[in-house]
């Protein structure tokens, strides 16, 4: 098993990468990084269960990850809403163009 300090540092690094991806709204990177969370947390939990690391630093990291998940969830909802509004604008433009084309065609007849 890896040194508990290294495991904590690795989780801290992953947390920083997650936050950077969220701030950049890099959803693809978030998906990839999210897949690394469980493999990063599992050895820490095992080390804690074996008494190799105190529960407090692990708990602090898990609480930080939980806060991140809440913020990321809010960011995902915001991005979804923005995409929906953009698509609605495209649909309105398409409808307006179709209506104009119909009016133009009817006038020329």
Backbone as numpy.savetxt, mean C-alpha at the origin, in Angstrom:
# Nx Ny Nz CAx CAy CAz Cx Cy Cz
19.51 -19.66 13.69 18.65 -18.47 13.69 19.54 -17.23 13.69
19.08 -16.23 12.96 19.82 -14.98 12.86 19.82 -14.24 14.18
20.75 -13.35 14.32 20.86 -12.51 15.50 19.58 -11.67 15.62
18.96 -11.65 16.81 17.73 -10.87 17.00 17.88 -9.39 16.63
19.05 -8.82 16.87 19.26 -7.41 16.50 19.20 -7.23 14.99
19.73 -8.21 14.26 19.69 -8.17 12.80 18.25 -8.31 12.33
17.50 -9.20 12.98 16.09 -9.38 12.61 15.30 -8.10 12.82
15.54 -7.41 13.94 14.87 -6.14 14.21 15.27 -5.08 13.17
16.55 -5.04 12.86 17.03 -4.07 11.87 16.42 -4.36 10.50
16.30 -5.63 10.15 15.69 -5.99 8.87 14.23 -5.55 8.82
13.50 -5.74 9.92 12.10 -5.32 9.96 11.99 -3.80 9.91
12.91 -3.12 10.60 12.92 -1.65 10.54 13.15 -1.17 9.10
14.07 -1.81 8.40 14.36 -1.46 7.02 13.15 -1.70 6.13
12.49 -2.82 6.34 11.29 -3.13 5.57 10.20 -2.10 5.83
10.05 -1.70 7.08 9.07 -0.68 7.44 9.37 0.63 6.71
10.64 1.02 6.66 11.02 2.25 5.97 10.72 2.15 4.47
10.99 0.99 3.89 10.71 0.79 2.47 9.20 0.85 2.19
8.43 0.27 3.09 6.97 0.32 2.95 6.48 1.76 2.99
6.97 2.52 3.94 6.55 3.91 4.07 6.97 4.73 2.85
8.17 4.48 2.34 8.63 5.21 1.16 7.76 4.87 -0.05
7.40 3.60 -0.20 6.55 3.20 -1.33 5.17 3.83 -1.20
4.64 3.87 0.01 3.33 4.49 0.23 3.38 5.98 -0.09
4.42 6.66 0.39 4.56 8.09 0.13 4.68 8.39 -1.36
5.31 7.46 -2.08 5.46 7.62 -3.53 4.24 7.10 -4.29
3.28 6.56 -3.55 2.10 5.93 -4.13 2.49 4.87 -5.17
3.52 4.11 -4.82 4.02 3.03 -5.67 3.33 1.74 -5.22
2.14 1.52 -5.78 1.31 0.40 -5.33 1.93 -0.94 -5.67
2.65 -1.03 -6.77 3.30 -2.29 -7.13 4.39 -2.66 -6.13
5.18 -1.66 -5.73 6.22 -1.91 -4.73 5.59 -2.30 -3.40
4.47 -1.69 -3.06 3.79 -2.05 -1.81 3.37 -3.50 -1.81
2.89 -3.98 -2.94 2.47 -5.39 -3.03 3.67 -6.30 -2.79
4.79 -5.99 -3.44 5.99 -6.81 -3.30 6.51 -6.76 -1.87
6.58 -5.56 -1.31 7.09 -5.40 0.05 6.15 -6.05 1.07
4.87 -5.96 0.84 3.90 -6.56 1.75 4.12 -8.07 1.86
4.52 -8.70 0.78 4.77 -10.13 0.79 5.98 -10.50 1.64
6.81 -9.52 1.96 8.00 -9.76 2.77 7.75 -9.60 4.27
6.59 -9.07 4.63 6.32 -8.78 6.04 6.27 -10.06 6.87
5.45 -11.01 6.46 5.30 -12.23 7.24 6.63 -12.97 7.40
7.42 -13.14 6.32 8.72 -13.79 6.51 9.68 -13.00 7.40
9.50 -11.69 7.50 10.35 -10.89 8.38 9.90 -10.96 9.83
8.59 -11.10 10.04 8.05 -11.11 11.40 8.18 -12.50 12.03
8.01 -13.55 11.25 8.00 -14.92 11.79 9.25 -15.26 12.61
10.47 -14.98 12.11 11.64 -15.32 12.93 11.74 -14.48 14.20
11.22 -13.25 14.15 11.20 -12.43 15.37 10.28 -13.04 16.41
9.13 -13.51 15.96 8.19 -14.13 16.89 8.80 -15.40 17.50
9.48 -16.16 16.66 10.14 -17.39 17.14 11.23 -17.05 18.15
12.02 -16.03 17.85 13.08 -15.62 18.78 12.49 -15.14 20.09
11.38 -14.44 20.02 10.72 -13.97 21.24 10.20 -15.14 22.06
9.58 -16.12 21.38 9.07 -17.29 22.08 10.18 -18.10 22.74
11.36 -18.07 22.14 12.50 -18.80 22.69 13.25 -17.99 23.75
12.76 -16.78 23.99 13.38 -15.93 25.00 14.68 -15.28 24.54
14.92 -15.25 23.23 16.15 -14.66 22.70 16.04 -13.15 22.53
14.81 -12.66 22.59 14.58 -11.22 22.44 13.41 -10.83 23.33
13.51 -9.64 23.90 12.44 -9.16 24.78 11.20 -8.85 23.94
10.02 -9.02 24.54 8.79 -8.75 23.81 8.59 -7.28 23.42
9.12 -6.36 24.22 8.85 -4.94 23.98 9.28 -4.45 22.60
10.51 -4.71 22.14 10.88 -4.20 20.81 10.07 -4.85 19.69
9.71 -6.11 19.87 8.88 -6.78 18.86 7.49 -6.15 18.84
6.94 -5.91 20.02 5.61 -5.31 20.12 5.61 -3.92 19.49
6.66 -3.15 19.72 6.75 -1.81 19.14 6.74 -1.87 17.61
7.48 -2.82 17.05 7.52 -2.94 15.58 6.17 -3.38 15.04
5.53 -4.31 15.73 4.22 -4.79 15.27 3.18 -3.68 15.35
3.24 -2.86 16.39 2.32 -1.72 16.49 2.57 -0.72 15.37
3.85 -0.49 15.03 4.18 0.42 13.93 3.66 -0.14 12.61
3.79 -1.45 12.41 3.25 -2.07 11.20 1.74 -1.94 11.14
1.09 -2.09 12.27 -0.36 -1.96 12.33 -0.79 -0.55 11.96
-0.08 0.45 12.47 -0.39 1.84 12.12 -0.17 2.05 10.62
0.89 1.47 10.11 1.17 1.60 8.67 0.02 1.00 7.85
-0.46 -0.16 8.26 -1.56 -0.81 7.53 -2.79 0.09 7.51
-3.07 0.75 8.63 -4.22 1.66 8.68 -4.03 2.83 7.71
-2.84 3.42 7.71 -2.56 4.56 6.83 -2.58 4.10 5.37
-1.99 2.95 5.10 -1.97 2.42 3.72 -3.38 2.15 3.23
-4.22 1.64 4.11 -5.61 1.38 3.74 -6.32 2.67 3.36
-6.07 3.73 4.11 -6.66 5.03 3.79 -6.13 5.54 2.46
-4.84 5.34 2.21 -4.25 5.76 0.94 -4.83 4.99 -0.23
-5.08 3.70 -0.03 -5.66 2.89 -1.10 -7.08 3.34 -1.41
-7.85 3.66 -0.39 -9.21 4.16 -0.61 -9.17 5.48 -1.36
-8.25 6.36 -0.98 -8.13 7.66 -1.66 -7.76 7.45 -3.13
-6.80 6.56 -3.39 -6.38 6.31 -4.78 -7.53 5.71 -5.59
-8.29 4.82 -4.98 -9.43 4.23 -5.67 -10.47 5.30 -6.01
-10.75 6.19 -5.05 -11.72 7.25 -5.29 -11.25 8.20 -6.39
-9.96 8.51 -6.40 -9.42 9.39 -7.44 -9.53 8.71 -8.81
-9.25 7.42 -8.87 -9.36 6.69 -10.13 -10.81 6.67 -10.60
-11.74 6.47 -9.68 -13.16 6.46 -10.03 -13.58 7.81 -10.61
-13.16 8.89 -9.95 -13.50 10.23 -10.44 -12.90 10.47 -11.83
-11.70 10.02 -12.04 -11.06 10.19 -13.34 -11.81 9.43 -14.42
-12.22 8.20 -14.10 -12.98 7.41 -15.08 -14.34 8.05 -15.36
-14.96 8.62 -14.34 -16.23 9.29 -14.56 -16.05 10.49 -15.48
-14.94 11.21 -15.33 -14.65 12.34 -16.21 -14.45 11.87 -17.65
-13.76 10.76 -17.82 -13.57 10.20 -19.17 -14.91 9.83 -19.77
-15.76 9.19 -18.99 -17.08 8.81 -19.49 -17.91 10.03 -19.87
-17.84 11.09 -19.07 -18.58 12.31 -19.39 -18.07 12.92 -20.68
-16.76 12.92 -20.87 -16.19 13.45 -22.11 -16.61 12.61 -23.30
-16.63 11.30 -23.14 -17.04 10.40 -24.21 -18.51 10.65 -24.56
-19.36 10.79 -23.54 -20.77 11.06 -23.77 -20.99 12.40 -24.47
-20.23 13.40 -24.05 -20.35 14.72 -24.68 -19.92 14.65 -26.14
-18.85 13.93 -26.43 -18.37 13.80 -27.81 -19.40 13.06 -28.65
-20.00 12.02 -28.09 -21.02 11.28 -28.83 -22.24 12.16 -29.10
-22.64 12.95 -28.11 -23.79 13.84 -28.29 -23.47 14.89 -29.36
-22.28 15.42 -29.34 -21.88 16.40 -30.36 -21.89 15.76 -31.74
-21.37 14.55 -31.83 -21.35 13.85 -33.12 -22.76 13.62 -33.62
-23.69 13.27 -32.74 -25.09 13.07 -33.13 -25.72 14.37 -33.63
-25.46 15.45 -32.91 -26.01 16.75 -33.30 -25.43 17.16 -34.65
-24.13 17.01 -34.80 -23.48 17.39 -36.06 -24.00 16.57 -37.22
-24.20 15.29 -37.02 -24.70 14.40 -38.07 -26.12 14.77 -38.44
-26.95 15.06 -37.46 -28.36 15.41 -37.70 -28.47 16.74 -38.43
-27.61 17.69 -38.17 -27.67 18.99 -38.81 -27.27 18.92 -40.29
-26.37 18.01 -40.59 -25.87 17.94 -41.96 -26.84 17.17 -42.87
-27.84 16.56 -42.31 -28.78 15.79 -43.12 -29.91 16.62 -43.63
